Every structure is written in C-alpha cells, then in structure tokens.
Amino acid sequence: MKPIVEPTPWRDIDDAIHAWFAESTGLQAIWANQDAPQPDWPYGILNRIVGSTKVGQDGVRYSIEGDRVDATFCGLRQFTVSCQIDLGPIGQCRGLDANAVLSAAQMALKFPGTLERFRAVDIACFGDNNPINQFDVVVGDVWNSRAQMDLDFYTAANVTEKGVDAFESVNISSDIQGLDPSLNLDDENFGG
C-alpha cells in the first residue's frame, strides 16, 4: 500500500513567517533566491537555510474504520530561517540601526497576534534567544547598517498508510509446568 503523505503547508508557513517579519520590522521583505529584483533600501531577506530535520522519535497512531486499519506516523520537524536586514546607507534609512530593528522583530515573536498566526499554520518558534549578528559595512565612504539572526521553527509531519495488515486475534499457549491450576493458558484466544 502506498503511504499517503499529509503535506506540510510550506507556502502557508512561508507566508506566515514573511508577514511577521515585514510587519515587525516595518520593511519590505523578500525570500532569498526568489525570482524578483532586489528591492530598494531598506529591506529584509528571509532564507530557509536548514530544511526539515527530524527531532526526537516519531510516533504512530492507529485508527480503525470497520475492517480497515490505518497507521499514521507523526513526527516533530525543525527548520531554520535566517532573517537579514540591509538598511543601506544610514542617511537613507532615517537613522535606523539594523540590530535594533531585528531586536524588535525578535521581541514581536511573543506577540499574541504572531503566536496566533504561527499556530494557524502549525508552527512554533523557539529560536528567539539566538544572537543577533551585526555586520555593518562601509562601501566607499558610506556606512551601511546590516544585521542577521537565525530562528528555529518546529512543525509536525504526518504520513498515513491506509489499510495496513492487522491481526484479528492472538492465540496463547504455554508449556510451563507448576503454574497455579486456575491459570490455564493453553489455547486462550483474545479478540477472536
């Protein structure tokens, strides 16, 4: 039987993360490597740098409908998103500091609206303690404020196999001598 994968809604997840980032920074934001031109300064870039990684032990649950048994394997998956801000020359950016902007975005991860937005697409962010890395540069004689942080997100993955072979009954017998006579395990049938 071919397993039925319940796909992780990556587009919805990406949209939720993008909305949080754009709203909390107040900047236009793009996903890295998207087929679009780089926006004008200031802007933010999101990049899923680590794909779905298994966390812990997967579990299994069985559901029974009439004579059919389905097995669903469930597991926690982690992925990492790099959040970067490039404010451009300070004069063009109204005196903003990239580190301060990312710090505000990091704090906004705890806002009820953000938590609800993430909950709606079944993700949680536990990377809000990760450091913010400032990497300002001077291009010519112009100071460019930039910063970056990585955030770890978690989601669930599910795969279901429909109509798995299941047992109808279990037979137990014993050759052990000296048991209490009231415990007769010979030819016991459970479930049949």
Residue pairs with C-beta under 8 A, 6 or more apart in sequence:
1 161
1 162
1 163
1 164
3 159
3 160
3 161
4 159
4 160
4 161
4 162
5 158
5 159
5 160
6 157
6 158
6 159
6 160
8 52
8 77
8 155
8 157
9 121
9 122
12 121
13 121
13 123
13 153
13 155
14 31
14 46
14 48
15 121
16 117
16 118
16 120
16 121
16 123
17 46
17 81
17 123
17 153
18 29
18 31
18 46
19 117
20 105
20 108
20 109
20 114
20 117
20 118
21 29
21 44
21 46
21 83
21 105
22 28
22 29
22 44
23 108
24 104
24 105
24 108
24 109
24 111
24 114
25 44
25 85
25 101
25 102
25 104
25 105
26 101
27 42
27 43
27 44
27 85
27 101
28 39
28 43
28 44
29 43
29 44
29 45
29 46
30 36
30 38
30 39
30 43
30 44
30 45
30 46
31 45
31 46
31 47
31 48
32 45
32 46
32 47
32 82
33 47
40 88
41 86
41 87
41 88
41 89
41 92
41 93
42 85
42 86
42 87
42 88
42 92
42 93
42 96
43 85
43 86
44 83
44 84
44 85
44 86
45 82
45 83
45 84
45 85
45 86
46 81
46 82
46 83
46 84
47 81
47 82
47 84
48 79
48 80
48 81
48 82
49 80
49 81
49 82
49 150
50 78
50 79
50 80
51 79
52 77
52 78
52 79
52 155
52 157
53 77
53 78
53 79
54 75
54 76
54 77
55 75
55 76
55 77
55 78
55 154
56 75
56 76
57 75
58 73
58 74
58 75
59 73
59 74
59 75
60 71
60 72
60 73
60 74
61 71
61 72
61 74
62 69
62 70
62 71
62 72
62 164
62 166
63 69
63 70
63 72
64 70
68 162
68 163
69 163
69 164
69 166
70 160
70 161
70 162
70 163
70 164
71 160
71 161
71 164
72 158
72 159
72 160
72 161
73 158
73 159
73 160
74 156
74 157
74 158
75 156
75 157
75 158
76 154
76 155
76 156
76 157
77 154
77 155
77 156
77 157
78 152
78 153
78 154
79 152
79 153
79 155
80 127
80 150
80 151
80 152
80 153
81 150
81 151
81 153
82 148
82 149
82 150
83 102
83 105
83 148
83 149
83 150
83 151
84 146
84 147
84 148
85 98
85 101
85 102
85 145
85 146
85 147
85 148
86 98
86 144
86 146
87 93
87 96
87 97
87 98
87 101
87 144
87 145
87 146
88 144
88 145
89 142
89 143
89 144
90 96
90 143
90 144
90 145
91 142
93 145
96 145
97 145
98 134
98 136
98 145
98 146
98 147
99 132
99 134
99 145
99 147
101 147
102 132
102 147
102 148
102 149
103 132
106 128
106 132
106 149
108 114
109 125
109 128
109 151
110 128
118 124
118 125
121 155
122 155
122 156
123 153
123 154
123 155
124 153
124 154
124 155
125 151
125 152
125 153
125 154
126 152
126 153
126 154
127 149
127 150
127 151
127 152
127 153
128 151
130 149
130 150
130 151
130 152
131 149
132 147
132 148
132 149
133 147
133 148
133 149
134 145
134 146
134 147
135 146
135 147
135 148
136 143
136 144
136 145
136 146
137 144
137 146
138 144
167 191
168 191
168 192
169 189
169 190
169 191
169 192
170 189
170 190
170 191
171 187
171 188
171 189
171 190
172 185
172 188
172 190
173 185
173 186
173 187
173 188
174 185
174 186
176 185
179 185
